[in-house]
Amino acid sequence: MPSNSIRLDQELIEQAAIIGKALNRSTPKQIEHWAKIGQIMEDNPDLPYEFVKQAIIAQAERDAGKLETYDFD
């Protein structure tokens, strides 16, 4: 994936570094994570944050091949 340089507020970068370290993400990956959540929330304003968070987790599990088939019996 190509990358571009952009200017960001230093306080945002510092906050992302702190949170990213706590969550084992690099500063750029933490900012990407926040941007992804923000985009989803703007596209779906009626969805609660917890639902969006769980949807992101479910997608990551699917991408990793870790989902199990649910039997409706």
Distance bins in CASP14 RR format, pairs under 12 A and 6 or more apart:
PFRMAT RR
TARGET T0000
AUTHOR 0000-0000-0000
RMODE 2
METHOD distances of the structure
MODEL  1
1 28 0 0 0 0 0 1 0 0 0 0 0
1 32 0 0 0 0 0 1 0 0 0 0 0
3 28 0 0 0 0 1 0 0 0 0 0 0
3 29 0 0 0 0 0 1 0 0 0 0 0
3 32 0 0 0 0 0 1 0 0 0 0 0
4 28 0 0 0 0 0 1 0 0 0 0 0
5 28 0 0 0 0 0 1 0 0 0 0 0
6 12 0 0 0 0 0 1 0 0 0 0 0
6 13 0 0 0 0 0 1 0 0 0 0 0
6 28 0 0 0 0 0 1 0 0 0 0 0
6 31 0 0 0 0 1 0 0 0 0 0 0
6 32 0 0 0 0 0 1 0 0 0 0 0
6 35 0 0 0 0 0 1 0 0 0 0 0
7 13 0 0 0 0 0 1 0 0 0 0 0
8 14 0 0 0 0 0 1 0 0 0 0 0
8 15 0 0 0 0 0 1 0 0 0 0 0
8 16 0 0 0 0 1 0 0 0 0 0 0
8 17 0 0 0 0 0 1 0 0 0 0 0
8 27 0 0 0 0 1 0 0 0 0 0 0
8 28 0 0 0 0 1 0 0 0 0 0 0
8 30 0 0 0 0 0 1 0 0 0 0 0
8 31 1 0 0 1 0 0 0 0 0 0 0
8 32 0 0 0 0 0 1 0 0 0 0 0
8 34 0 0 0 0 0 1 0 0 0 0 0
8 35 0 0 0 0 0 1 0 0 0 0 0
9 15 0 0 0 0 1 0 0 0 0 0 0
9 16 0 0 0 0 0 1 0 0 0 0 0
9 31 0 0 0 0 0 1 0 0 0 0 0
10 16 0 0 0 0 0 1 0 0 0 0 0
10 17 0 0 0 0 0 1 0 0 0 0 0
10 27 0 0 0 0 0 1 0 0 0 0 0
11 17 0 0 0 0 0 1 0 0 0 0 0
11 18 0 0 0 0 0 1 0 0 0 0 0
12 18 0 0 0 0 0 1 0 0 0 0 0
12 19 0 0 0 0 0 1 0 0 0 0 0
12 27 0 0 0 0 1 0 0 0 0 0 0
12 28 0 0 0 0 0 1 0 0 0 0 0
12 30 0 0 0 0 1 0 0 0 0 0 0
12 31 1 0 0 1 0 0 0 0 0 0 0
12 34 0 0 0 0 1 0 0 0 0 0 0
12 35 0 0 0 0 0 1 0 0 0 0 0
13 19 0 0 0 0 0 1 0 0 0 0 0
13 20 0 0 0 0 0 1 0 0 0 0 0
13 26 0 0 0 0 0 1 0 0 0 0 0
13 27 1 0 0 1 0 0 0 0 0 0 0
13 28 0 0 0 0 1 0 0 0 0 0 0
13 30 0 0 0 0 1 0 0 0 0 0 0
13 31 1 0 0 1 0 0 0 0 0 0 0
13 34 0 0 0 0 0 1 0 0 0 0 0
14 20 0 0 0 0 0 1 0 0 0 0 0
14 21 0 0 0 0 0 1 0 0 0 0 0
14 27 0 0 0 0 1 0 0 0 0 0 0
14 30 0 0 0 0 0 1 0 0 0 0 0
14 31 0 0 0 0 0 1 0 0 0 0 0
15 21 0 0 0 0 0 1 0 0 0 0 0
15 22 0 0 0 0 0 1 0 0 0 0 0
15 27 0 0 0 0 1 0 0 0 0 0 0
15 30 0 0 0 0 1 0 0 0 0 0 0
15 31 0 0 0 0 1 0 0 0 0 0 0
15 34 0 0 0 0 1 0 0 0 0 0 0
16 22 0 0 0 0 0 1 0 0 0 0 0
16 23 0 0 0 0 0 1 0 0 0 0 0
16 25 0 0 0 0 1 0 0 0 0 0 0
16 26 0 0 0 0 1 0 0 0 0 0 0
16 27 1 0 1 0 0 0 0 0 0 0 0
16 28 0 0 0 0 1 0 0 0 0 0 0
16 29 0 0 0 0 1 0 0 0 0 0 0
16 30 1 0 1 0 0 0 0 0 0 0 0
16 31 1 0 1 0 0 0 0 0 0 0 0
16 32 0 0 0 0 1 0 0 0 0 0 0
16 33 0 0 0 0 1 0 0 0 0 0 0
16 34 1 0 0 1 0 0 0 0 0 0 0
16 35 0 0 0 0 0 1 0 0 0 0 0
17 23 0 0 0 0 0 1 0 0 0 0 0
17 25 0 0 0 0 1 0 0 0 0 0 0
17 26 0 0 0 0 1 0 0 0 0 0 0
17 27 1 0 1 0 0 0 0 0 0 0 0
17 28 0 0 0 0 1 0 0 0 0 0 0
17 29 0 0 0 0 0 1 0 0 0 0 0
17 30 1 0 0 1 0 0 0 0 0 0 0
17 31 0 0 0 0 1 0 0 0 0 0 0
18 25 0 0 0 0 0 1 0 0 0 0 0
18 27 0 0 0 0 1 0 0 0 0 0 0
18 30 0 0 0 0 1 0 0 0 0 0 0
19 25 1 0 0 1 0 0 0 0 0 0 0
19 26 0 0 0 0 0 1 0 0 0 0 0
19 27 0 0 0 0 1 0 0 0 0 0 0
19 29 0 0 0 0 0 1 0 0 0 0 0
19 30 1 0 1 0 0 0 0 0 0 0 0
19 31 0 0 0 0 1 0 0 0 0 0 0
19 33 0 0 0 0 1 0 0 0 0 0 0
19 34 0 0 0 0 1 0 0 0 0 0 0
20 26 1 0 0 1 0 0 0 0 0 0 0
20 27 1 0 0 1 0 0 0 0 0 0 0
20 28 0 0 0 0 1 0 0 0 0 0 0
20 29 1 0 0 1 0 0 0 0 0 0 0
20 30 1 1 0 0 0 0 0 0 0 0 0
20 31 0 0 0 0 1 0 0 0 0 0 0
20 32 0 0 0 0 0 1 0 0 0 0 0
20 33 0 0 0 0 1 0 0 0 0 0 0
20 34 0 0 0 0 1 0 0 0 0 0 0
21 27 0 0 0 0 1 0 0 0 0 0 0
21 29 0 0 0 0 0 1 0 0 0 0 0
21 30 0 0 0 0 1 0 0 0 0 0 0
22 30 0 0 0 0 1 0 0 0 0 0 0
23 29 0 0 0 0 1 0 0 0 0 0 0
23 30 1 0 0 1 0 0 0 0 0 0 0
23 33 0 0 0 0 1 0 0 0 0 0 0
23 34 0 0 0 0 0 1 0 0 0 0 0
24 30 0 0 0 0 1 0 0 0 0 0 0
24 33 0 0 0 0 0 1 0 0 0 0 0
25 31 0 0 0 0 1 0 0 0 0 0 0
25 32 0 0 0 0 1 0 0 0 0 0 0
25 33 1 0 0 1 0 0 0 0 0 0 0
25 34 0 0 0 0 0 1 0 0 0 0 0
25 36 0 0 0 0 0 1 0 0 0 0 0
26 32 0 0 0 0 1 0 0 0 0 0 0
26 33 0 0 0 0 0 1 0 0 0 0 0
27 33 0 0 0 0 0 1 0 0 0 0 0
27 34 0 0 0 0 0 1 0 0 0 0 0
28 34 0 0 0 0 0 1 0 0 0 0 0
28 35 0 0 0 0 0 1 0 0 0 0 0
29 35 0 0 0 0 0 1 0 0 0 0 0
29 36 0 0 0 0 0 1 0 0 0 0 0
30 36 0 0 0 0 0 1 0 0 0 0 0
30 37 0 0 0 0 0 1 0 0 0 0 0
31 37 0 0 0 0 0 1 0 0 0 0 0
31 38 0 0 0 0 0 1 0 0 0 0 0
32 38 0 0 0 0 0 1 0 0 0 0 0
32 39 0 0 0 0 0 1 0 0 0 0 0
32 56 0 0 0 0 0 1 0 0 0 0 0
33 39 0 0 0 0 0 1 0 0 0 0 0
33 40 0 0 0 0 0 1 0 0 0 0 0
33 52 0 0 0 0 0 1 0 0 0 0 0
33 53 0 0 0 0 0 1 0 0 0 0 0
33 56 0 0 0 0 1 0 0 0 0 0 0
33 57 0 0 0 0 0 1 0 0 0 0 0
33 60 0 0 0 0 0 1 0 0 0 0 0
34 40 0 0 0 0 0 1 0 0 0 0 0
34 41 0 0 0 0 0 1 0 0 0 0 0
34 49 0 0 0 0 0 1 0 0 0 0 0
34 56 0 0 0 0 0 1 0 0 0 0 0
35 41 0 0 0 0 0 1 0 0 0 0 0
35 42 0 0 0 0 0 1 0 0 0 0 0
36 42 0 0 0 0 0 1 0 0 0 0 0
36 43 0 0 0 0 0 1 0 0 0 0 0
36 52 0 0 0 0 1 0 0 0 0 0 0
36 53 0 0 0 0 0 1 0 0 0 0 0
36 55 0 0 0 0 0 1 0 0 0 0 0
36 56 1 0 0 1 0 0 0 0 0 0 0
36 59 0 0 0 0 0 1 0 0 0 0 0
36 60 0 0 0 0 0 1 0 0 0 0 0
37 43 0 0 0 0 0 1 0 0 0 0 0
37 44 0 0 0 0 0 1 0 0 0 0 0
37 47 0 0 0 0 0 1 0 0 0 0 0
37 49 1 0 0 1 0 0 0 0 0 0 0
37 50 0 0 0 0 0 1 0 0 0 0 0
37 51 0 0 0 0 0 1 0 0 0 0 0
37 52 1 0 0 1 0 0 0 0 0 0 0
37 53 1 0 0 1 0 0 0 0 0 0 0
37 54 0 0 0 0 0 1 0 0 0 0 0
37 55 0 0 0 0 0 1 0 0 0 0 0
37 56 1 0 0 1 0 0 0 0 0 0 0
37 57 0 0 0 0 0 1 0 0 0 0 0
38 44 0 0 0 0 1 0 0 0 0 0 0
38 45 0 0 0 0 0 1 0 0 0 0 0
38 47 0 0 0 0 0 1 0 0 0 0 0
38 49 0 0 0 0 1 0 0 0 0 0 0
38 52 0 0 0 0 1 0 0 0 0 0 0
38 53 0 0 0 0 0 1 0 0 0 0 0
38 56 0 0 0 0 0 1 0 0 0 0 0
39 45 0 0 0 0 0 1 0 0 0 0 0
39 52 0 0 0 0 0 1 0 0 0 0 0
39 56 0 0 0 0 0 1 0 0 0 0 0
40 46 0 0 0 0 0 1 0 0 0 0 0
40 47 1 0 0 1 0 0 0 0 0 0 0
40 48 0 0 0 0 0 1 0 0 0 0 0
40 49 0 0 0 0 1 0 0 0 0 0 0
40 51 0 0 0 0 1 0 0 0 0 0 0
40 52 1 0 1 0 0 0 0 0 0 0 0
40 53 0 0 0 0 1 0 0 0 0 0 0
40 54 0 0 0 0 0 1 0 0 0 0 0
40 55 1 0 0 1 0 0 0 0 0 0 0
40 56 1 0 0 1 0 0 0 0 0 0 0
40 59 0 0 0 0 0 1 0 0 0 0 0
41 47 1 0 0 1 0 0 0 0 0 0 0
41 48 0 0 0 0 1 0 0 0 0 0 0
41 49 1 0 0 1 0 0 0 0 0 0 0
41 50 0 0 0 0 0 1 0 0 0 0 0
41 51 0 0 0 0 0 1 0 0 0 0 0
41 52 1 0 0 1 0 0 0 0 0 0 0
41 53 0 0 0 0 0 1 0 0 0 0 0
41 55 0 0 0 0 0 1 0 0 0 0 0
41 56 0 0 0 0 0 1 0 0 0 0 0
42 52 0 0 0 0 0 1 0 0 0 0 0
43 52 0 0 0 0 1 0 0 0 0 0 0
43 55 0 0 0 0 0 1 0 0 0 0 0
44 51 0 0 0 0 1 0 0 0 0 0 0
44 52 1 0 0 1 0 0 0 0 0 0 0
44 55 0 0 0 0 1 0 0 0 0 0 0
45 52 0 0 0 0 0 1 0 0 0 0 0
46 52 0 0 0 0 0 1 0 0 0 0 0
47 53 0 0 0 0 0 1 0 0 0 0 0
47 54 0 0 0 0 0 1 0 0 0 0 0
47 55 0 0 0 0 1 0 0 0 0 0 0
47 56 0 0 0 0 0 1 0 0 0 0 0
48 54 0 0 0 0 1 0 0 0 0 0 0
48 55 0 0 0 0 0 1 0 0 0 0 0
49 55 0 0 0 0 0 1 0 0 0 0 0
49 56 0 0 0 0 0 1 0 0 0 0 0
50 56 0 0 0 0 0 1 0 0 0 0 0
50 57 0 0 0 0 0 1 0 0 0 0 0
51 57 0 0 0 0 0 1 0 0 0 0 0
51 58 0 0 0 0 0 1 0 0 0 0 0
52 58 0 0 0 0 0 1 0 0 0 0 0
52 59 0 0 0 0 0 1 0 0 0 0 0
53 59 0 0 0 0 0 1 0 0 0 0 0
53 60 0 0 0 0 0 1 0 0 0 0 0
54 60 0 0 0 0 0 1 0 0 0 0 0
54 61 0 0 0 0 0 1 0 0 0 0 0
55 61 0 0 0 0 0 1 0 0 0 0 0
55 62 0 0 0 0 0 1 0 0 0 0 0
56 62 0 0 0 0 0 1 0 0 0 0 0
56 63 0 0 0 0 0 1 0 0 0 0 0
57 63 0 0 0 0 0 1 0 0 0 0 0
57 64 0 0 0 0 0 1 0 0 0 0 0
57 66 0 0 0 0 0 1 0 0 0 0 0
57 67 0 0 0 0 0 1 0 0 0 0 0
58 64 0 0 0 0 0 1 0 0 0 0 0
58 65 0 0 0 0 0 1 0 0 0 0 0
58 66 0 0 0 0 1 0 0 0 0 0 0
58 67 1 0 0 1 0 0 0 0 0 0 0
58 68 0 0 0 0 0 1 0 0 0 0 0
59 65 0 0 0 0 0 1 0 0 0 0 0
59 66 0 0 0 0 0 1 0 0 0 0 0
59 67 0 0 0 0 1 0 0 0 0 0 0
60 66 0 0 0 0 1 0 0 0 0 0 0
60 67 0 0 0 0 0 1 0 0 0 0 0
61 67 1 0 1 0 0 0 0 0 0 0 0
61 68 0 0 0 0 1 0 0 0 0 0 0
62 68 0 0 0 0 0 1 0 0 0 0 0
END
